Amino acid sequence: MNFKKTIKEIVINNHFFLSIISLIYSLPSRLRIKGWCKNDILINGAFLKQTKIEFKGKNNILLIAPENRLTNCKIRIIGNNCKIKIEKHCKLTNLELWAEDDKSEIKIGFRTTIEGGHLASTEGHLIKIGADCMFSHAVIIRNGDSHSIFNELTNQRINFAQDVHICNHVWLGEGVKVLKGSMVEEGAIVATGAIVSGKVDKNSIFAGIPAKIVKDNIRWRRERKMPDDITHTI
Ligand SMILES: CC(C)(COP(=O)(O)OP(=O)(O)OC[C@H]1O[C@@H](n2cnc3c(N)ncnc32)[C@H](O)[C@@H]1OP(=O)(O)O)[C@@H](O)C(=O)NCCC(=O)NCCS
């Protein structure tokens, strides 16, 4: 058996080893955590490289589950009672995660991978990303507009934040933007450069601005090679 693989298995299956090794690996990032007092940071067993964490406010929670890998990420919580939760086995690179205001939340599901981008949660709303999602570079997801718009006759605000929900096994192509109130259903693909501001149907491909359906009844896999039981038709 491969020596490197055996060591890796021992570390992963032993919580104590995992905590120590991840602590040593993540030490330079941990030393850069700003404003941690009055906030809860649970990052034991996660591997952080060149990652910056900053808090302004209190009662915020940052939970990065064990066996996650974050490289060159910036996590910024500015507000109170906000929560960022990253479930196990995610791989996040070049990503900014922002939670601002009161009770804003970001949740990223098990085994999701993100190559880069910006996720911004504001006004006490949620960005929920399911398990096994695959996001490319420069993906932007926001559940609010960061500034207010009013009707000039009634003086009422017209652009409140709304939750964004991305279900399990969703593929967002390079440069995709997902705006407030959007829902991307399970198994869907959003094509490169698209802007989603509404619903993307299950097992379909949406493309363009605003994103519209271009194909339905599709399935996707991370592997380029097709399994033998799937017929090739060209
Ligand atoms: C989503 C994607 C994978 C779909 O590929 P596909 O199933 O082969 O789709 P097709 O090329 O057959 O395109 C289907 C239709 O959608 C249109 N379309 C595809 N991508 C589009 C895009 N990004 N914007 C606008 N229209 C697009 C095509 O013009 C075509 O329209 P038509 O039927 O009128 O001719 C592909 O379009 C894409 O975005 N690839 C890049 C993925 C990426 O970012 N990878 C980075 C690593 S994760």
The ligand as a MOL file (V3000), in Angstrom:
LIG
                    3D

  0  0  0     0  0            999 V3000
M  V30 BEGIN CTAB
M  V30 COUNTS 48 50 0 0 0
M  V30 BEGIN ATOM
M  V30 1 C -23.1570 24.9180 -19.8320 0
M  V30 2 C -22.3110 24.2320 -20.8820 0
M  V30 3 C -21.4130 23.1860 -20.1910 0
M  V30 4 C -23.3130 23.5420 -21.8290 0
M  V30 5 O -22.6240 22.8720 -22.8630 0
M  V30 6 P -23.4840 22.1010 -24.0010 0
M  V30 7 O -24.4900 21.2170 -23.3510 0
M  V30 8 O -22.5270 21.4570 -24.9310 0
M  V30 9 O -24.3070 23.2930 -24.7060 0
M  V30 10 P -24.2780 23.7560 -26.2180 0
M  V30 11 O -22.9220 24.2360 -26.5860 0
M  V30 12 O -24.9140 22.6830 -27.0390 0
M  V30 13 O -25.2520 25.0100 -26.1830 0
M  V30 14 C -26.6550 24.8750 -26.1060 0
M  V30 15 C -27.2830 26.2180 -26.4500 0
M  V30 16 O -26.9780 27.1430 -25.4020 0
M  V30 17 C -26.2420 28.2680 -25.8940 0
M  V30 18 N -25.1970 28.5810 -24.9210 0
M  V30 19 C -24.2950 27.7230 -24.3970 0
M  V30 20 N -23.5110 28.3750 -23.4970 0
M  V30 21 C -23.9510 29.6430 -23.4760 0
M  V30 22 C -23.5420 30.7770 -22.7360 0
M  V30 23 N -22.5530 30.7190 -21.8590 0
M  V30 24 N -24.2230 31.9330 -22.9230 0
M  V30 25 C -25.2450 31.9940 -23.8120 0
M  V30 26 N -25.6840 30.9520 -24.5290 0
M  V30 27 C -25.0310 29.7880 -24.3650 0
M  V30 28 C -25.6500 27.8020 -27.2080 0
M  V30 29 O -25.4310 28.8770 -28.0780 0
M  V30 30 C -26.7230 26.8490 -27.7130 0
M  V30 31 O -27.7650 27.6370 -28.2710 0
M  V30 32 P -28.5820 27.1020 -29.5750 0
M  V30 33 O -29.2700 25.8240 -29.1040 0
M  V30 34 O -29.5200 28.2020 -29.8570 0
M  V30 35 O -27.5680 26.8510 -30.6230 0
M  V30 36 C -21.4190 25.2170 -21.6560 0
M  V30 37 O -22.2590 26.1050 -22.4050 0
M  V30 38 C -20.5330 26.0720 -20.7470 0
M  V30 39 O -20.9500 27.0630 -20.1430 0
M  V30 40 N -19.2430 25.6490 -20.6530 0
M  V30 41 C -18.2850 26.2860 -19.7760 0
M  V30 42 C -18.3410 25.6330 -18.4000 0
M  V30 43 C -17.3210 26.2320 -17.4690 0
M  V30 44 O -17.4000 27.3910 -17.0850 0
M  V30 45 N -16.3390 25.4130 -17.1030 0
M  V30 46 C -15.2800 25.8620 -16.2360 0
M  V30 47 C -14.8110 24.7310 -15.3390 0
M  V30 48 S -16.0190 24.3520 -14.0830 0
M  V30 END ATOM
M  V30 BEGIN BOND
M  V30 1 1 1 2
M  V30 2 1 2 3
M  V30 3 1 2 4
M  V30 4 1 2 36
M  V30 5 1 4 5
M  V30 6 1 5 6
M  V30 7 2 6 7
M  V30 8 1 6 8
M  V30 9 1 6 9
M  V30 10 1 9 10
M  V30 11 2 10 11
M  V30 12 1 10 12
M  V30 13 1 10 13
M  V30 14 1 13 14
M  V30 15 1 14 15
M  V30 16 1 15 16
M  V30 17 1 15 30
M  V30 18 1 16 17
M  V30 19 1 17 18
M  V30 20 1 17 28
M  V30 21 1 18 19
M  V30 22 1 18 27
M  V30 23 2 19 20
M  V30 24 1 20 21
M  V30 25 1 21 22
M  V30 26 2 21 27
M  V30 27 1 22 23
M  V30 28 2 22 24
M  V30 29 1 24 25
M  V30 30 2 25 26
M  V30 31 1 26 27
M  V30 32 1 28 29
M  V30 33 1 28 30
M  V30 34 1 30 31
M  V30 35 1 31 32
M  V30 36 2 32 33
M  V30 37 1 32 34
M  V30 38 1 32 35
M  V30 39 1 36 37
M  V30 40 1 36 38
M  V30 41 2 38 39
M  V30 42 1 38 40
M  V30 43 1 40 41
M  V30 44 1 41 42
M  V30 45 1 42 43
M  V30 46 2 43 44
M  V30 47 1 43 45
M  V30 48 1 45 46
M  V30 49 1 46 47
M  V30 50 1 47 48
M  V30 END BOND
M  V30 END CTAB
M  END
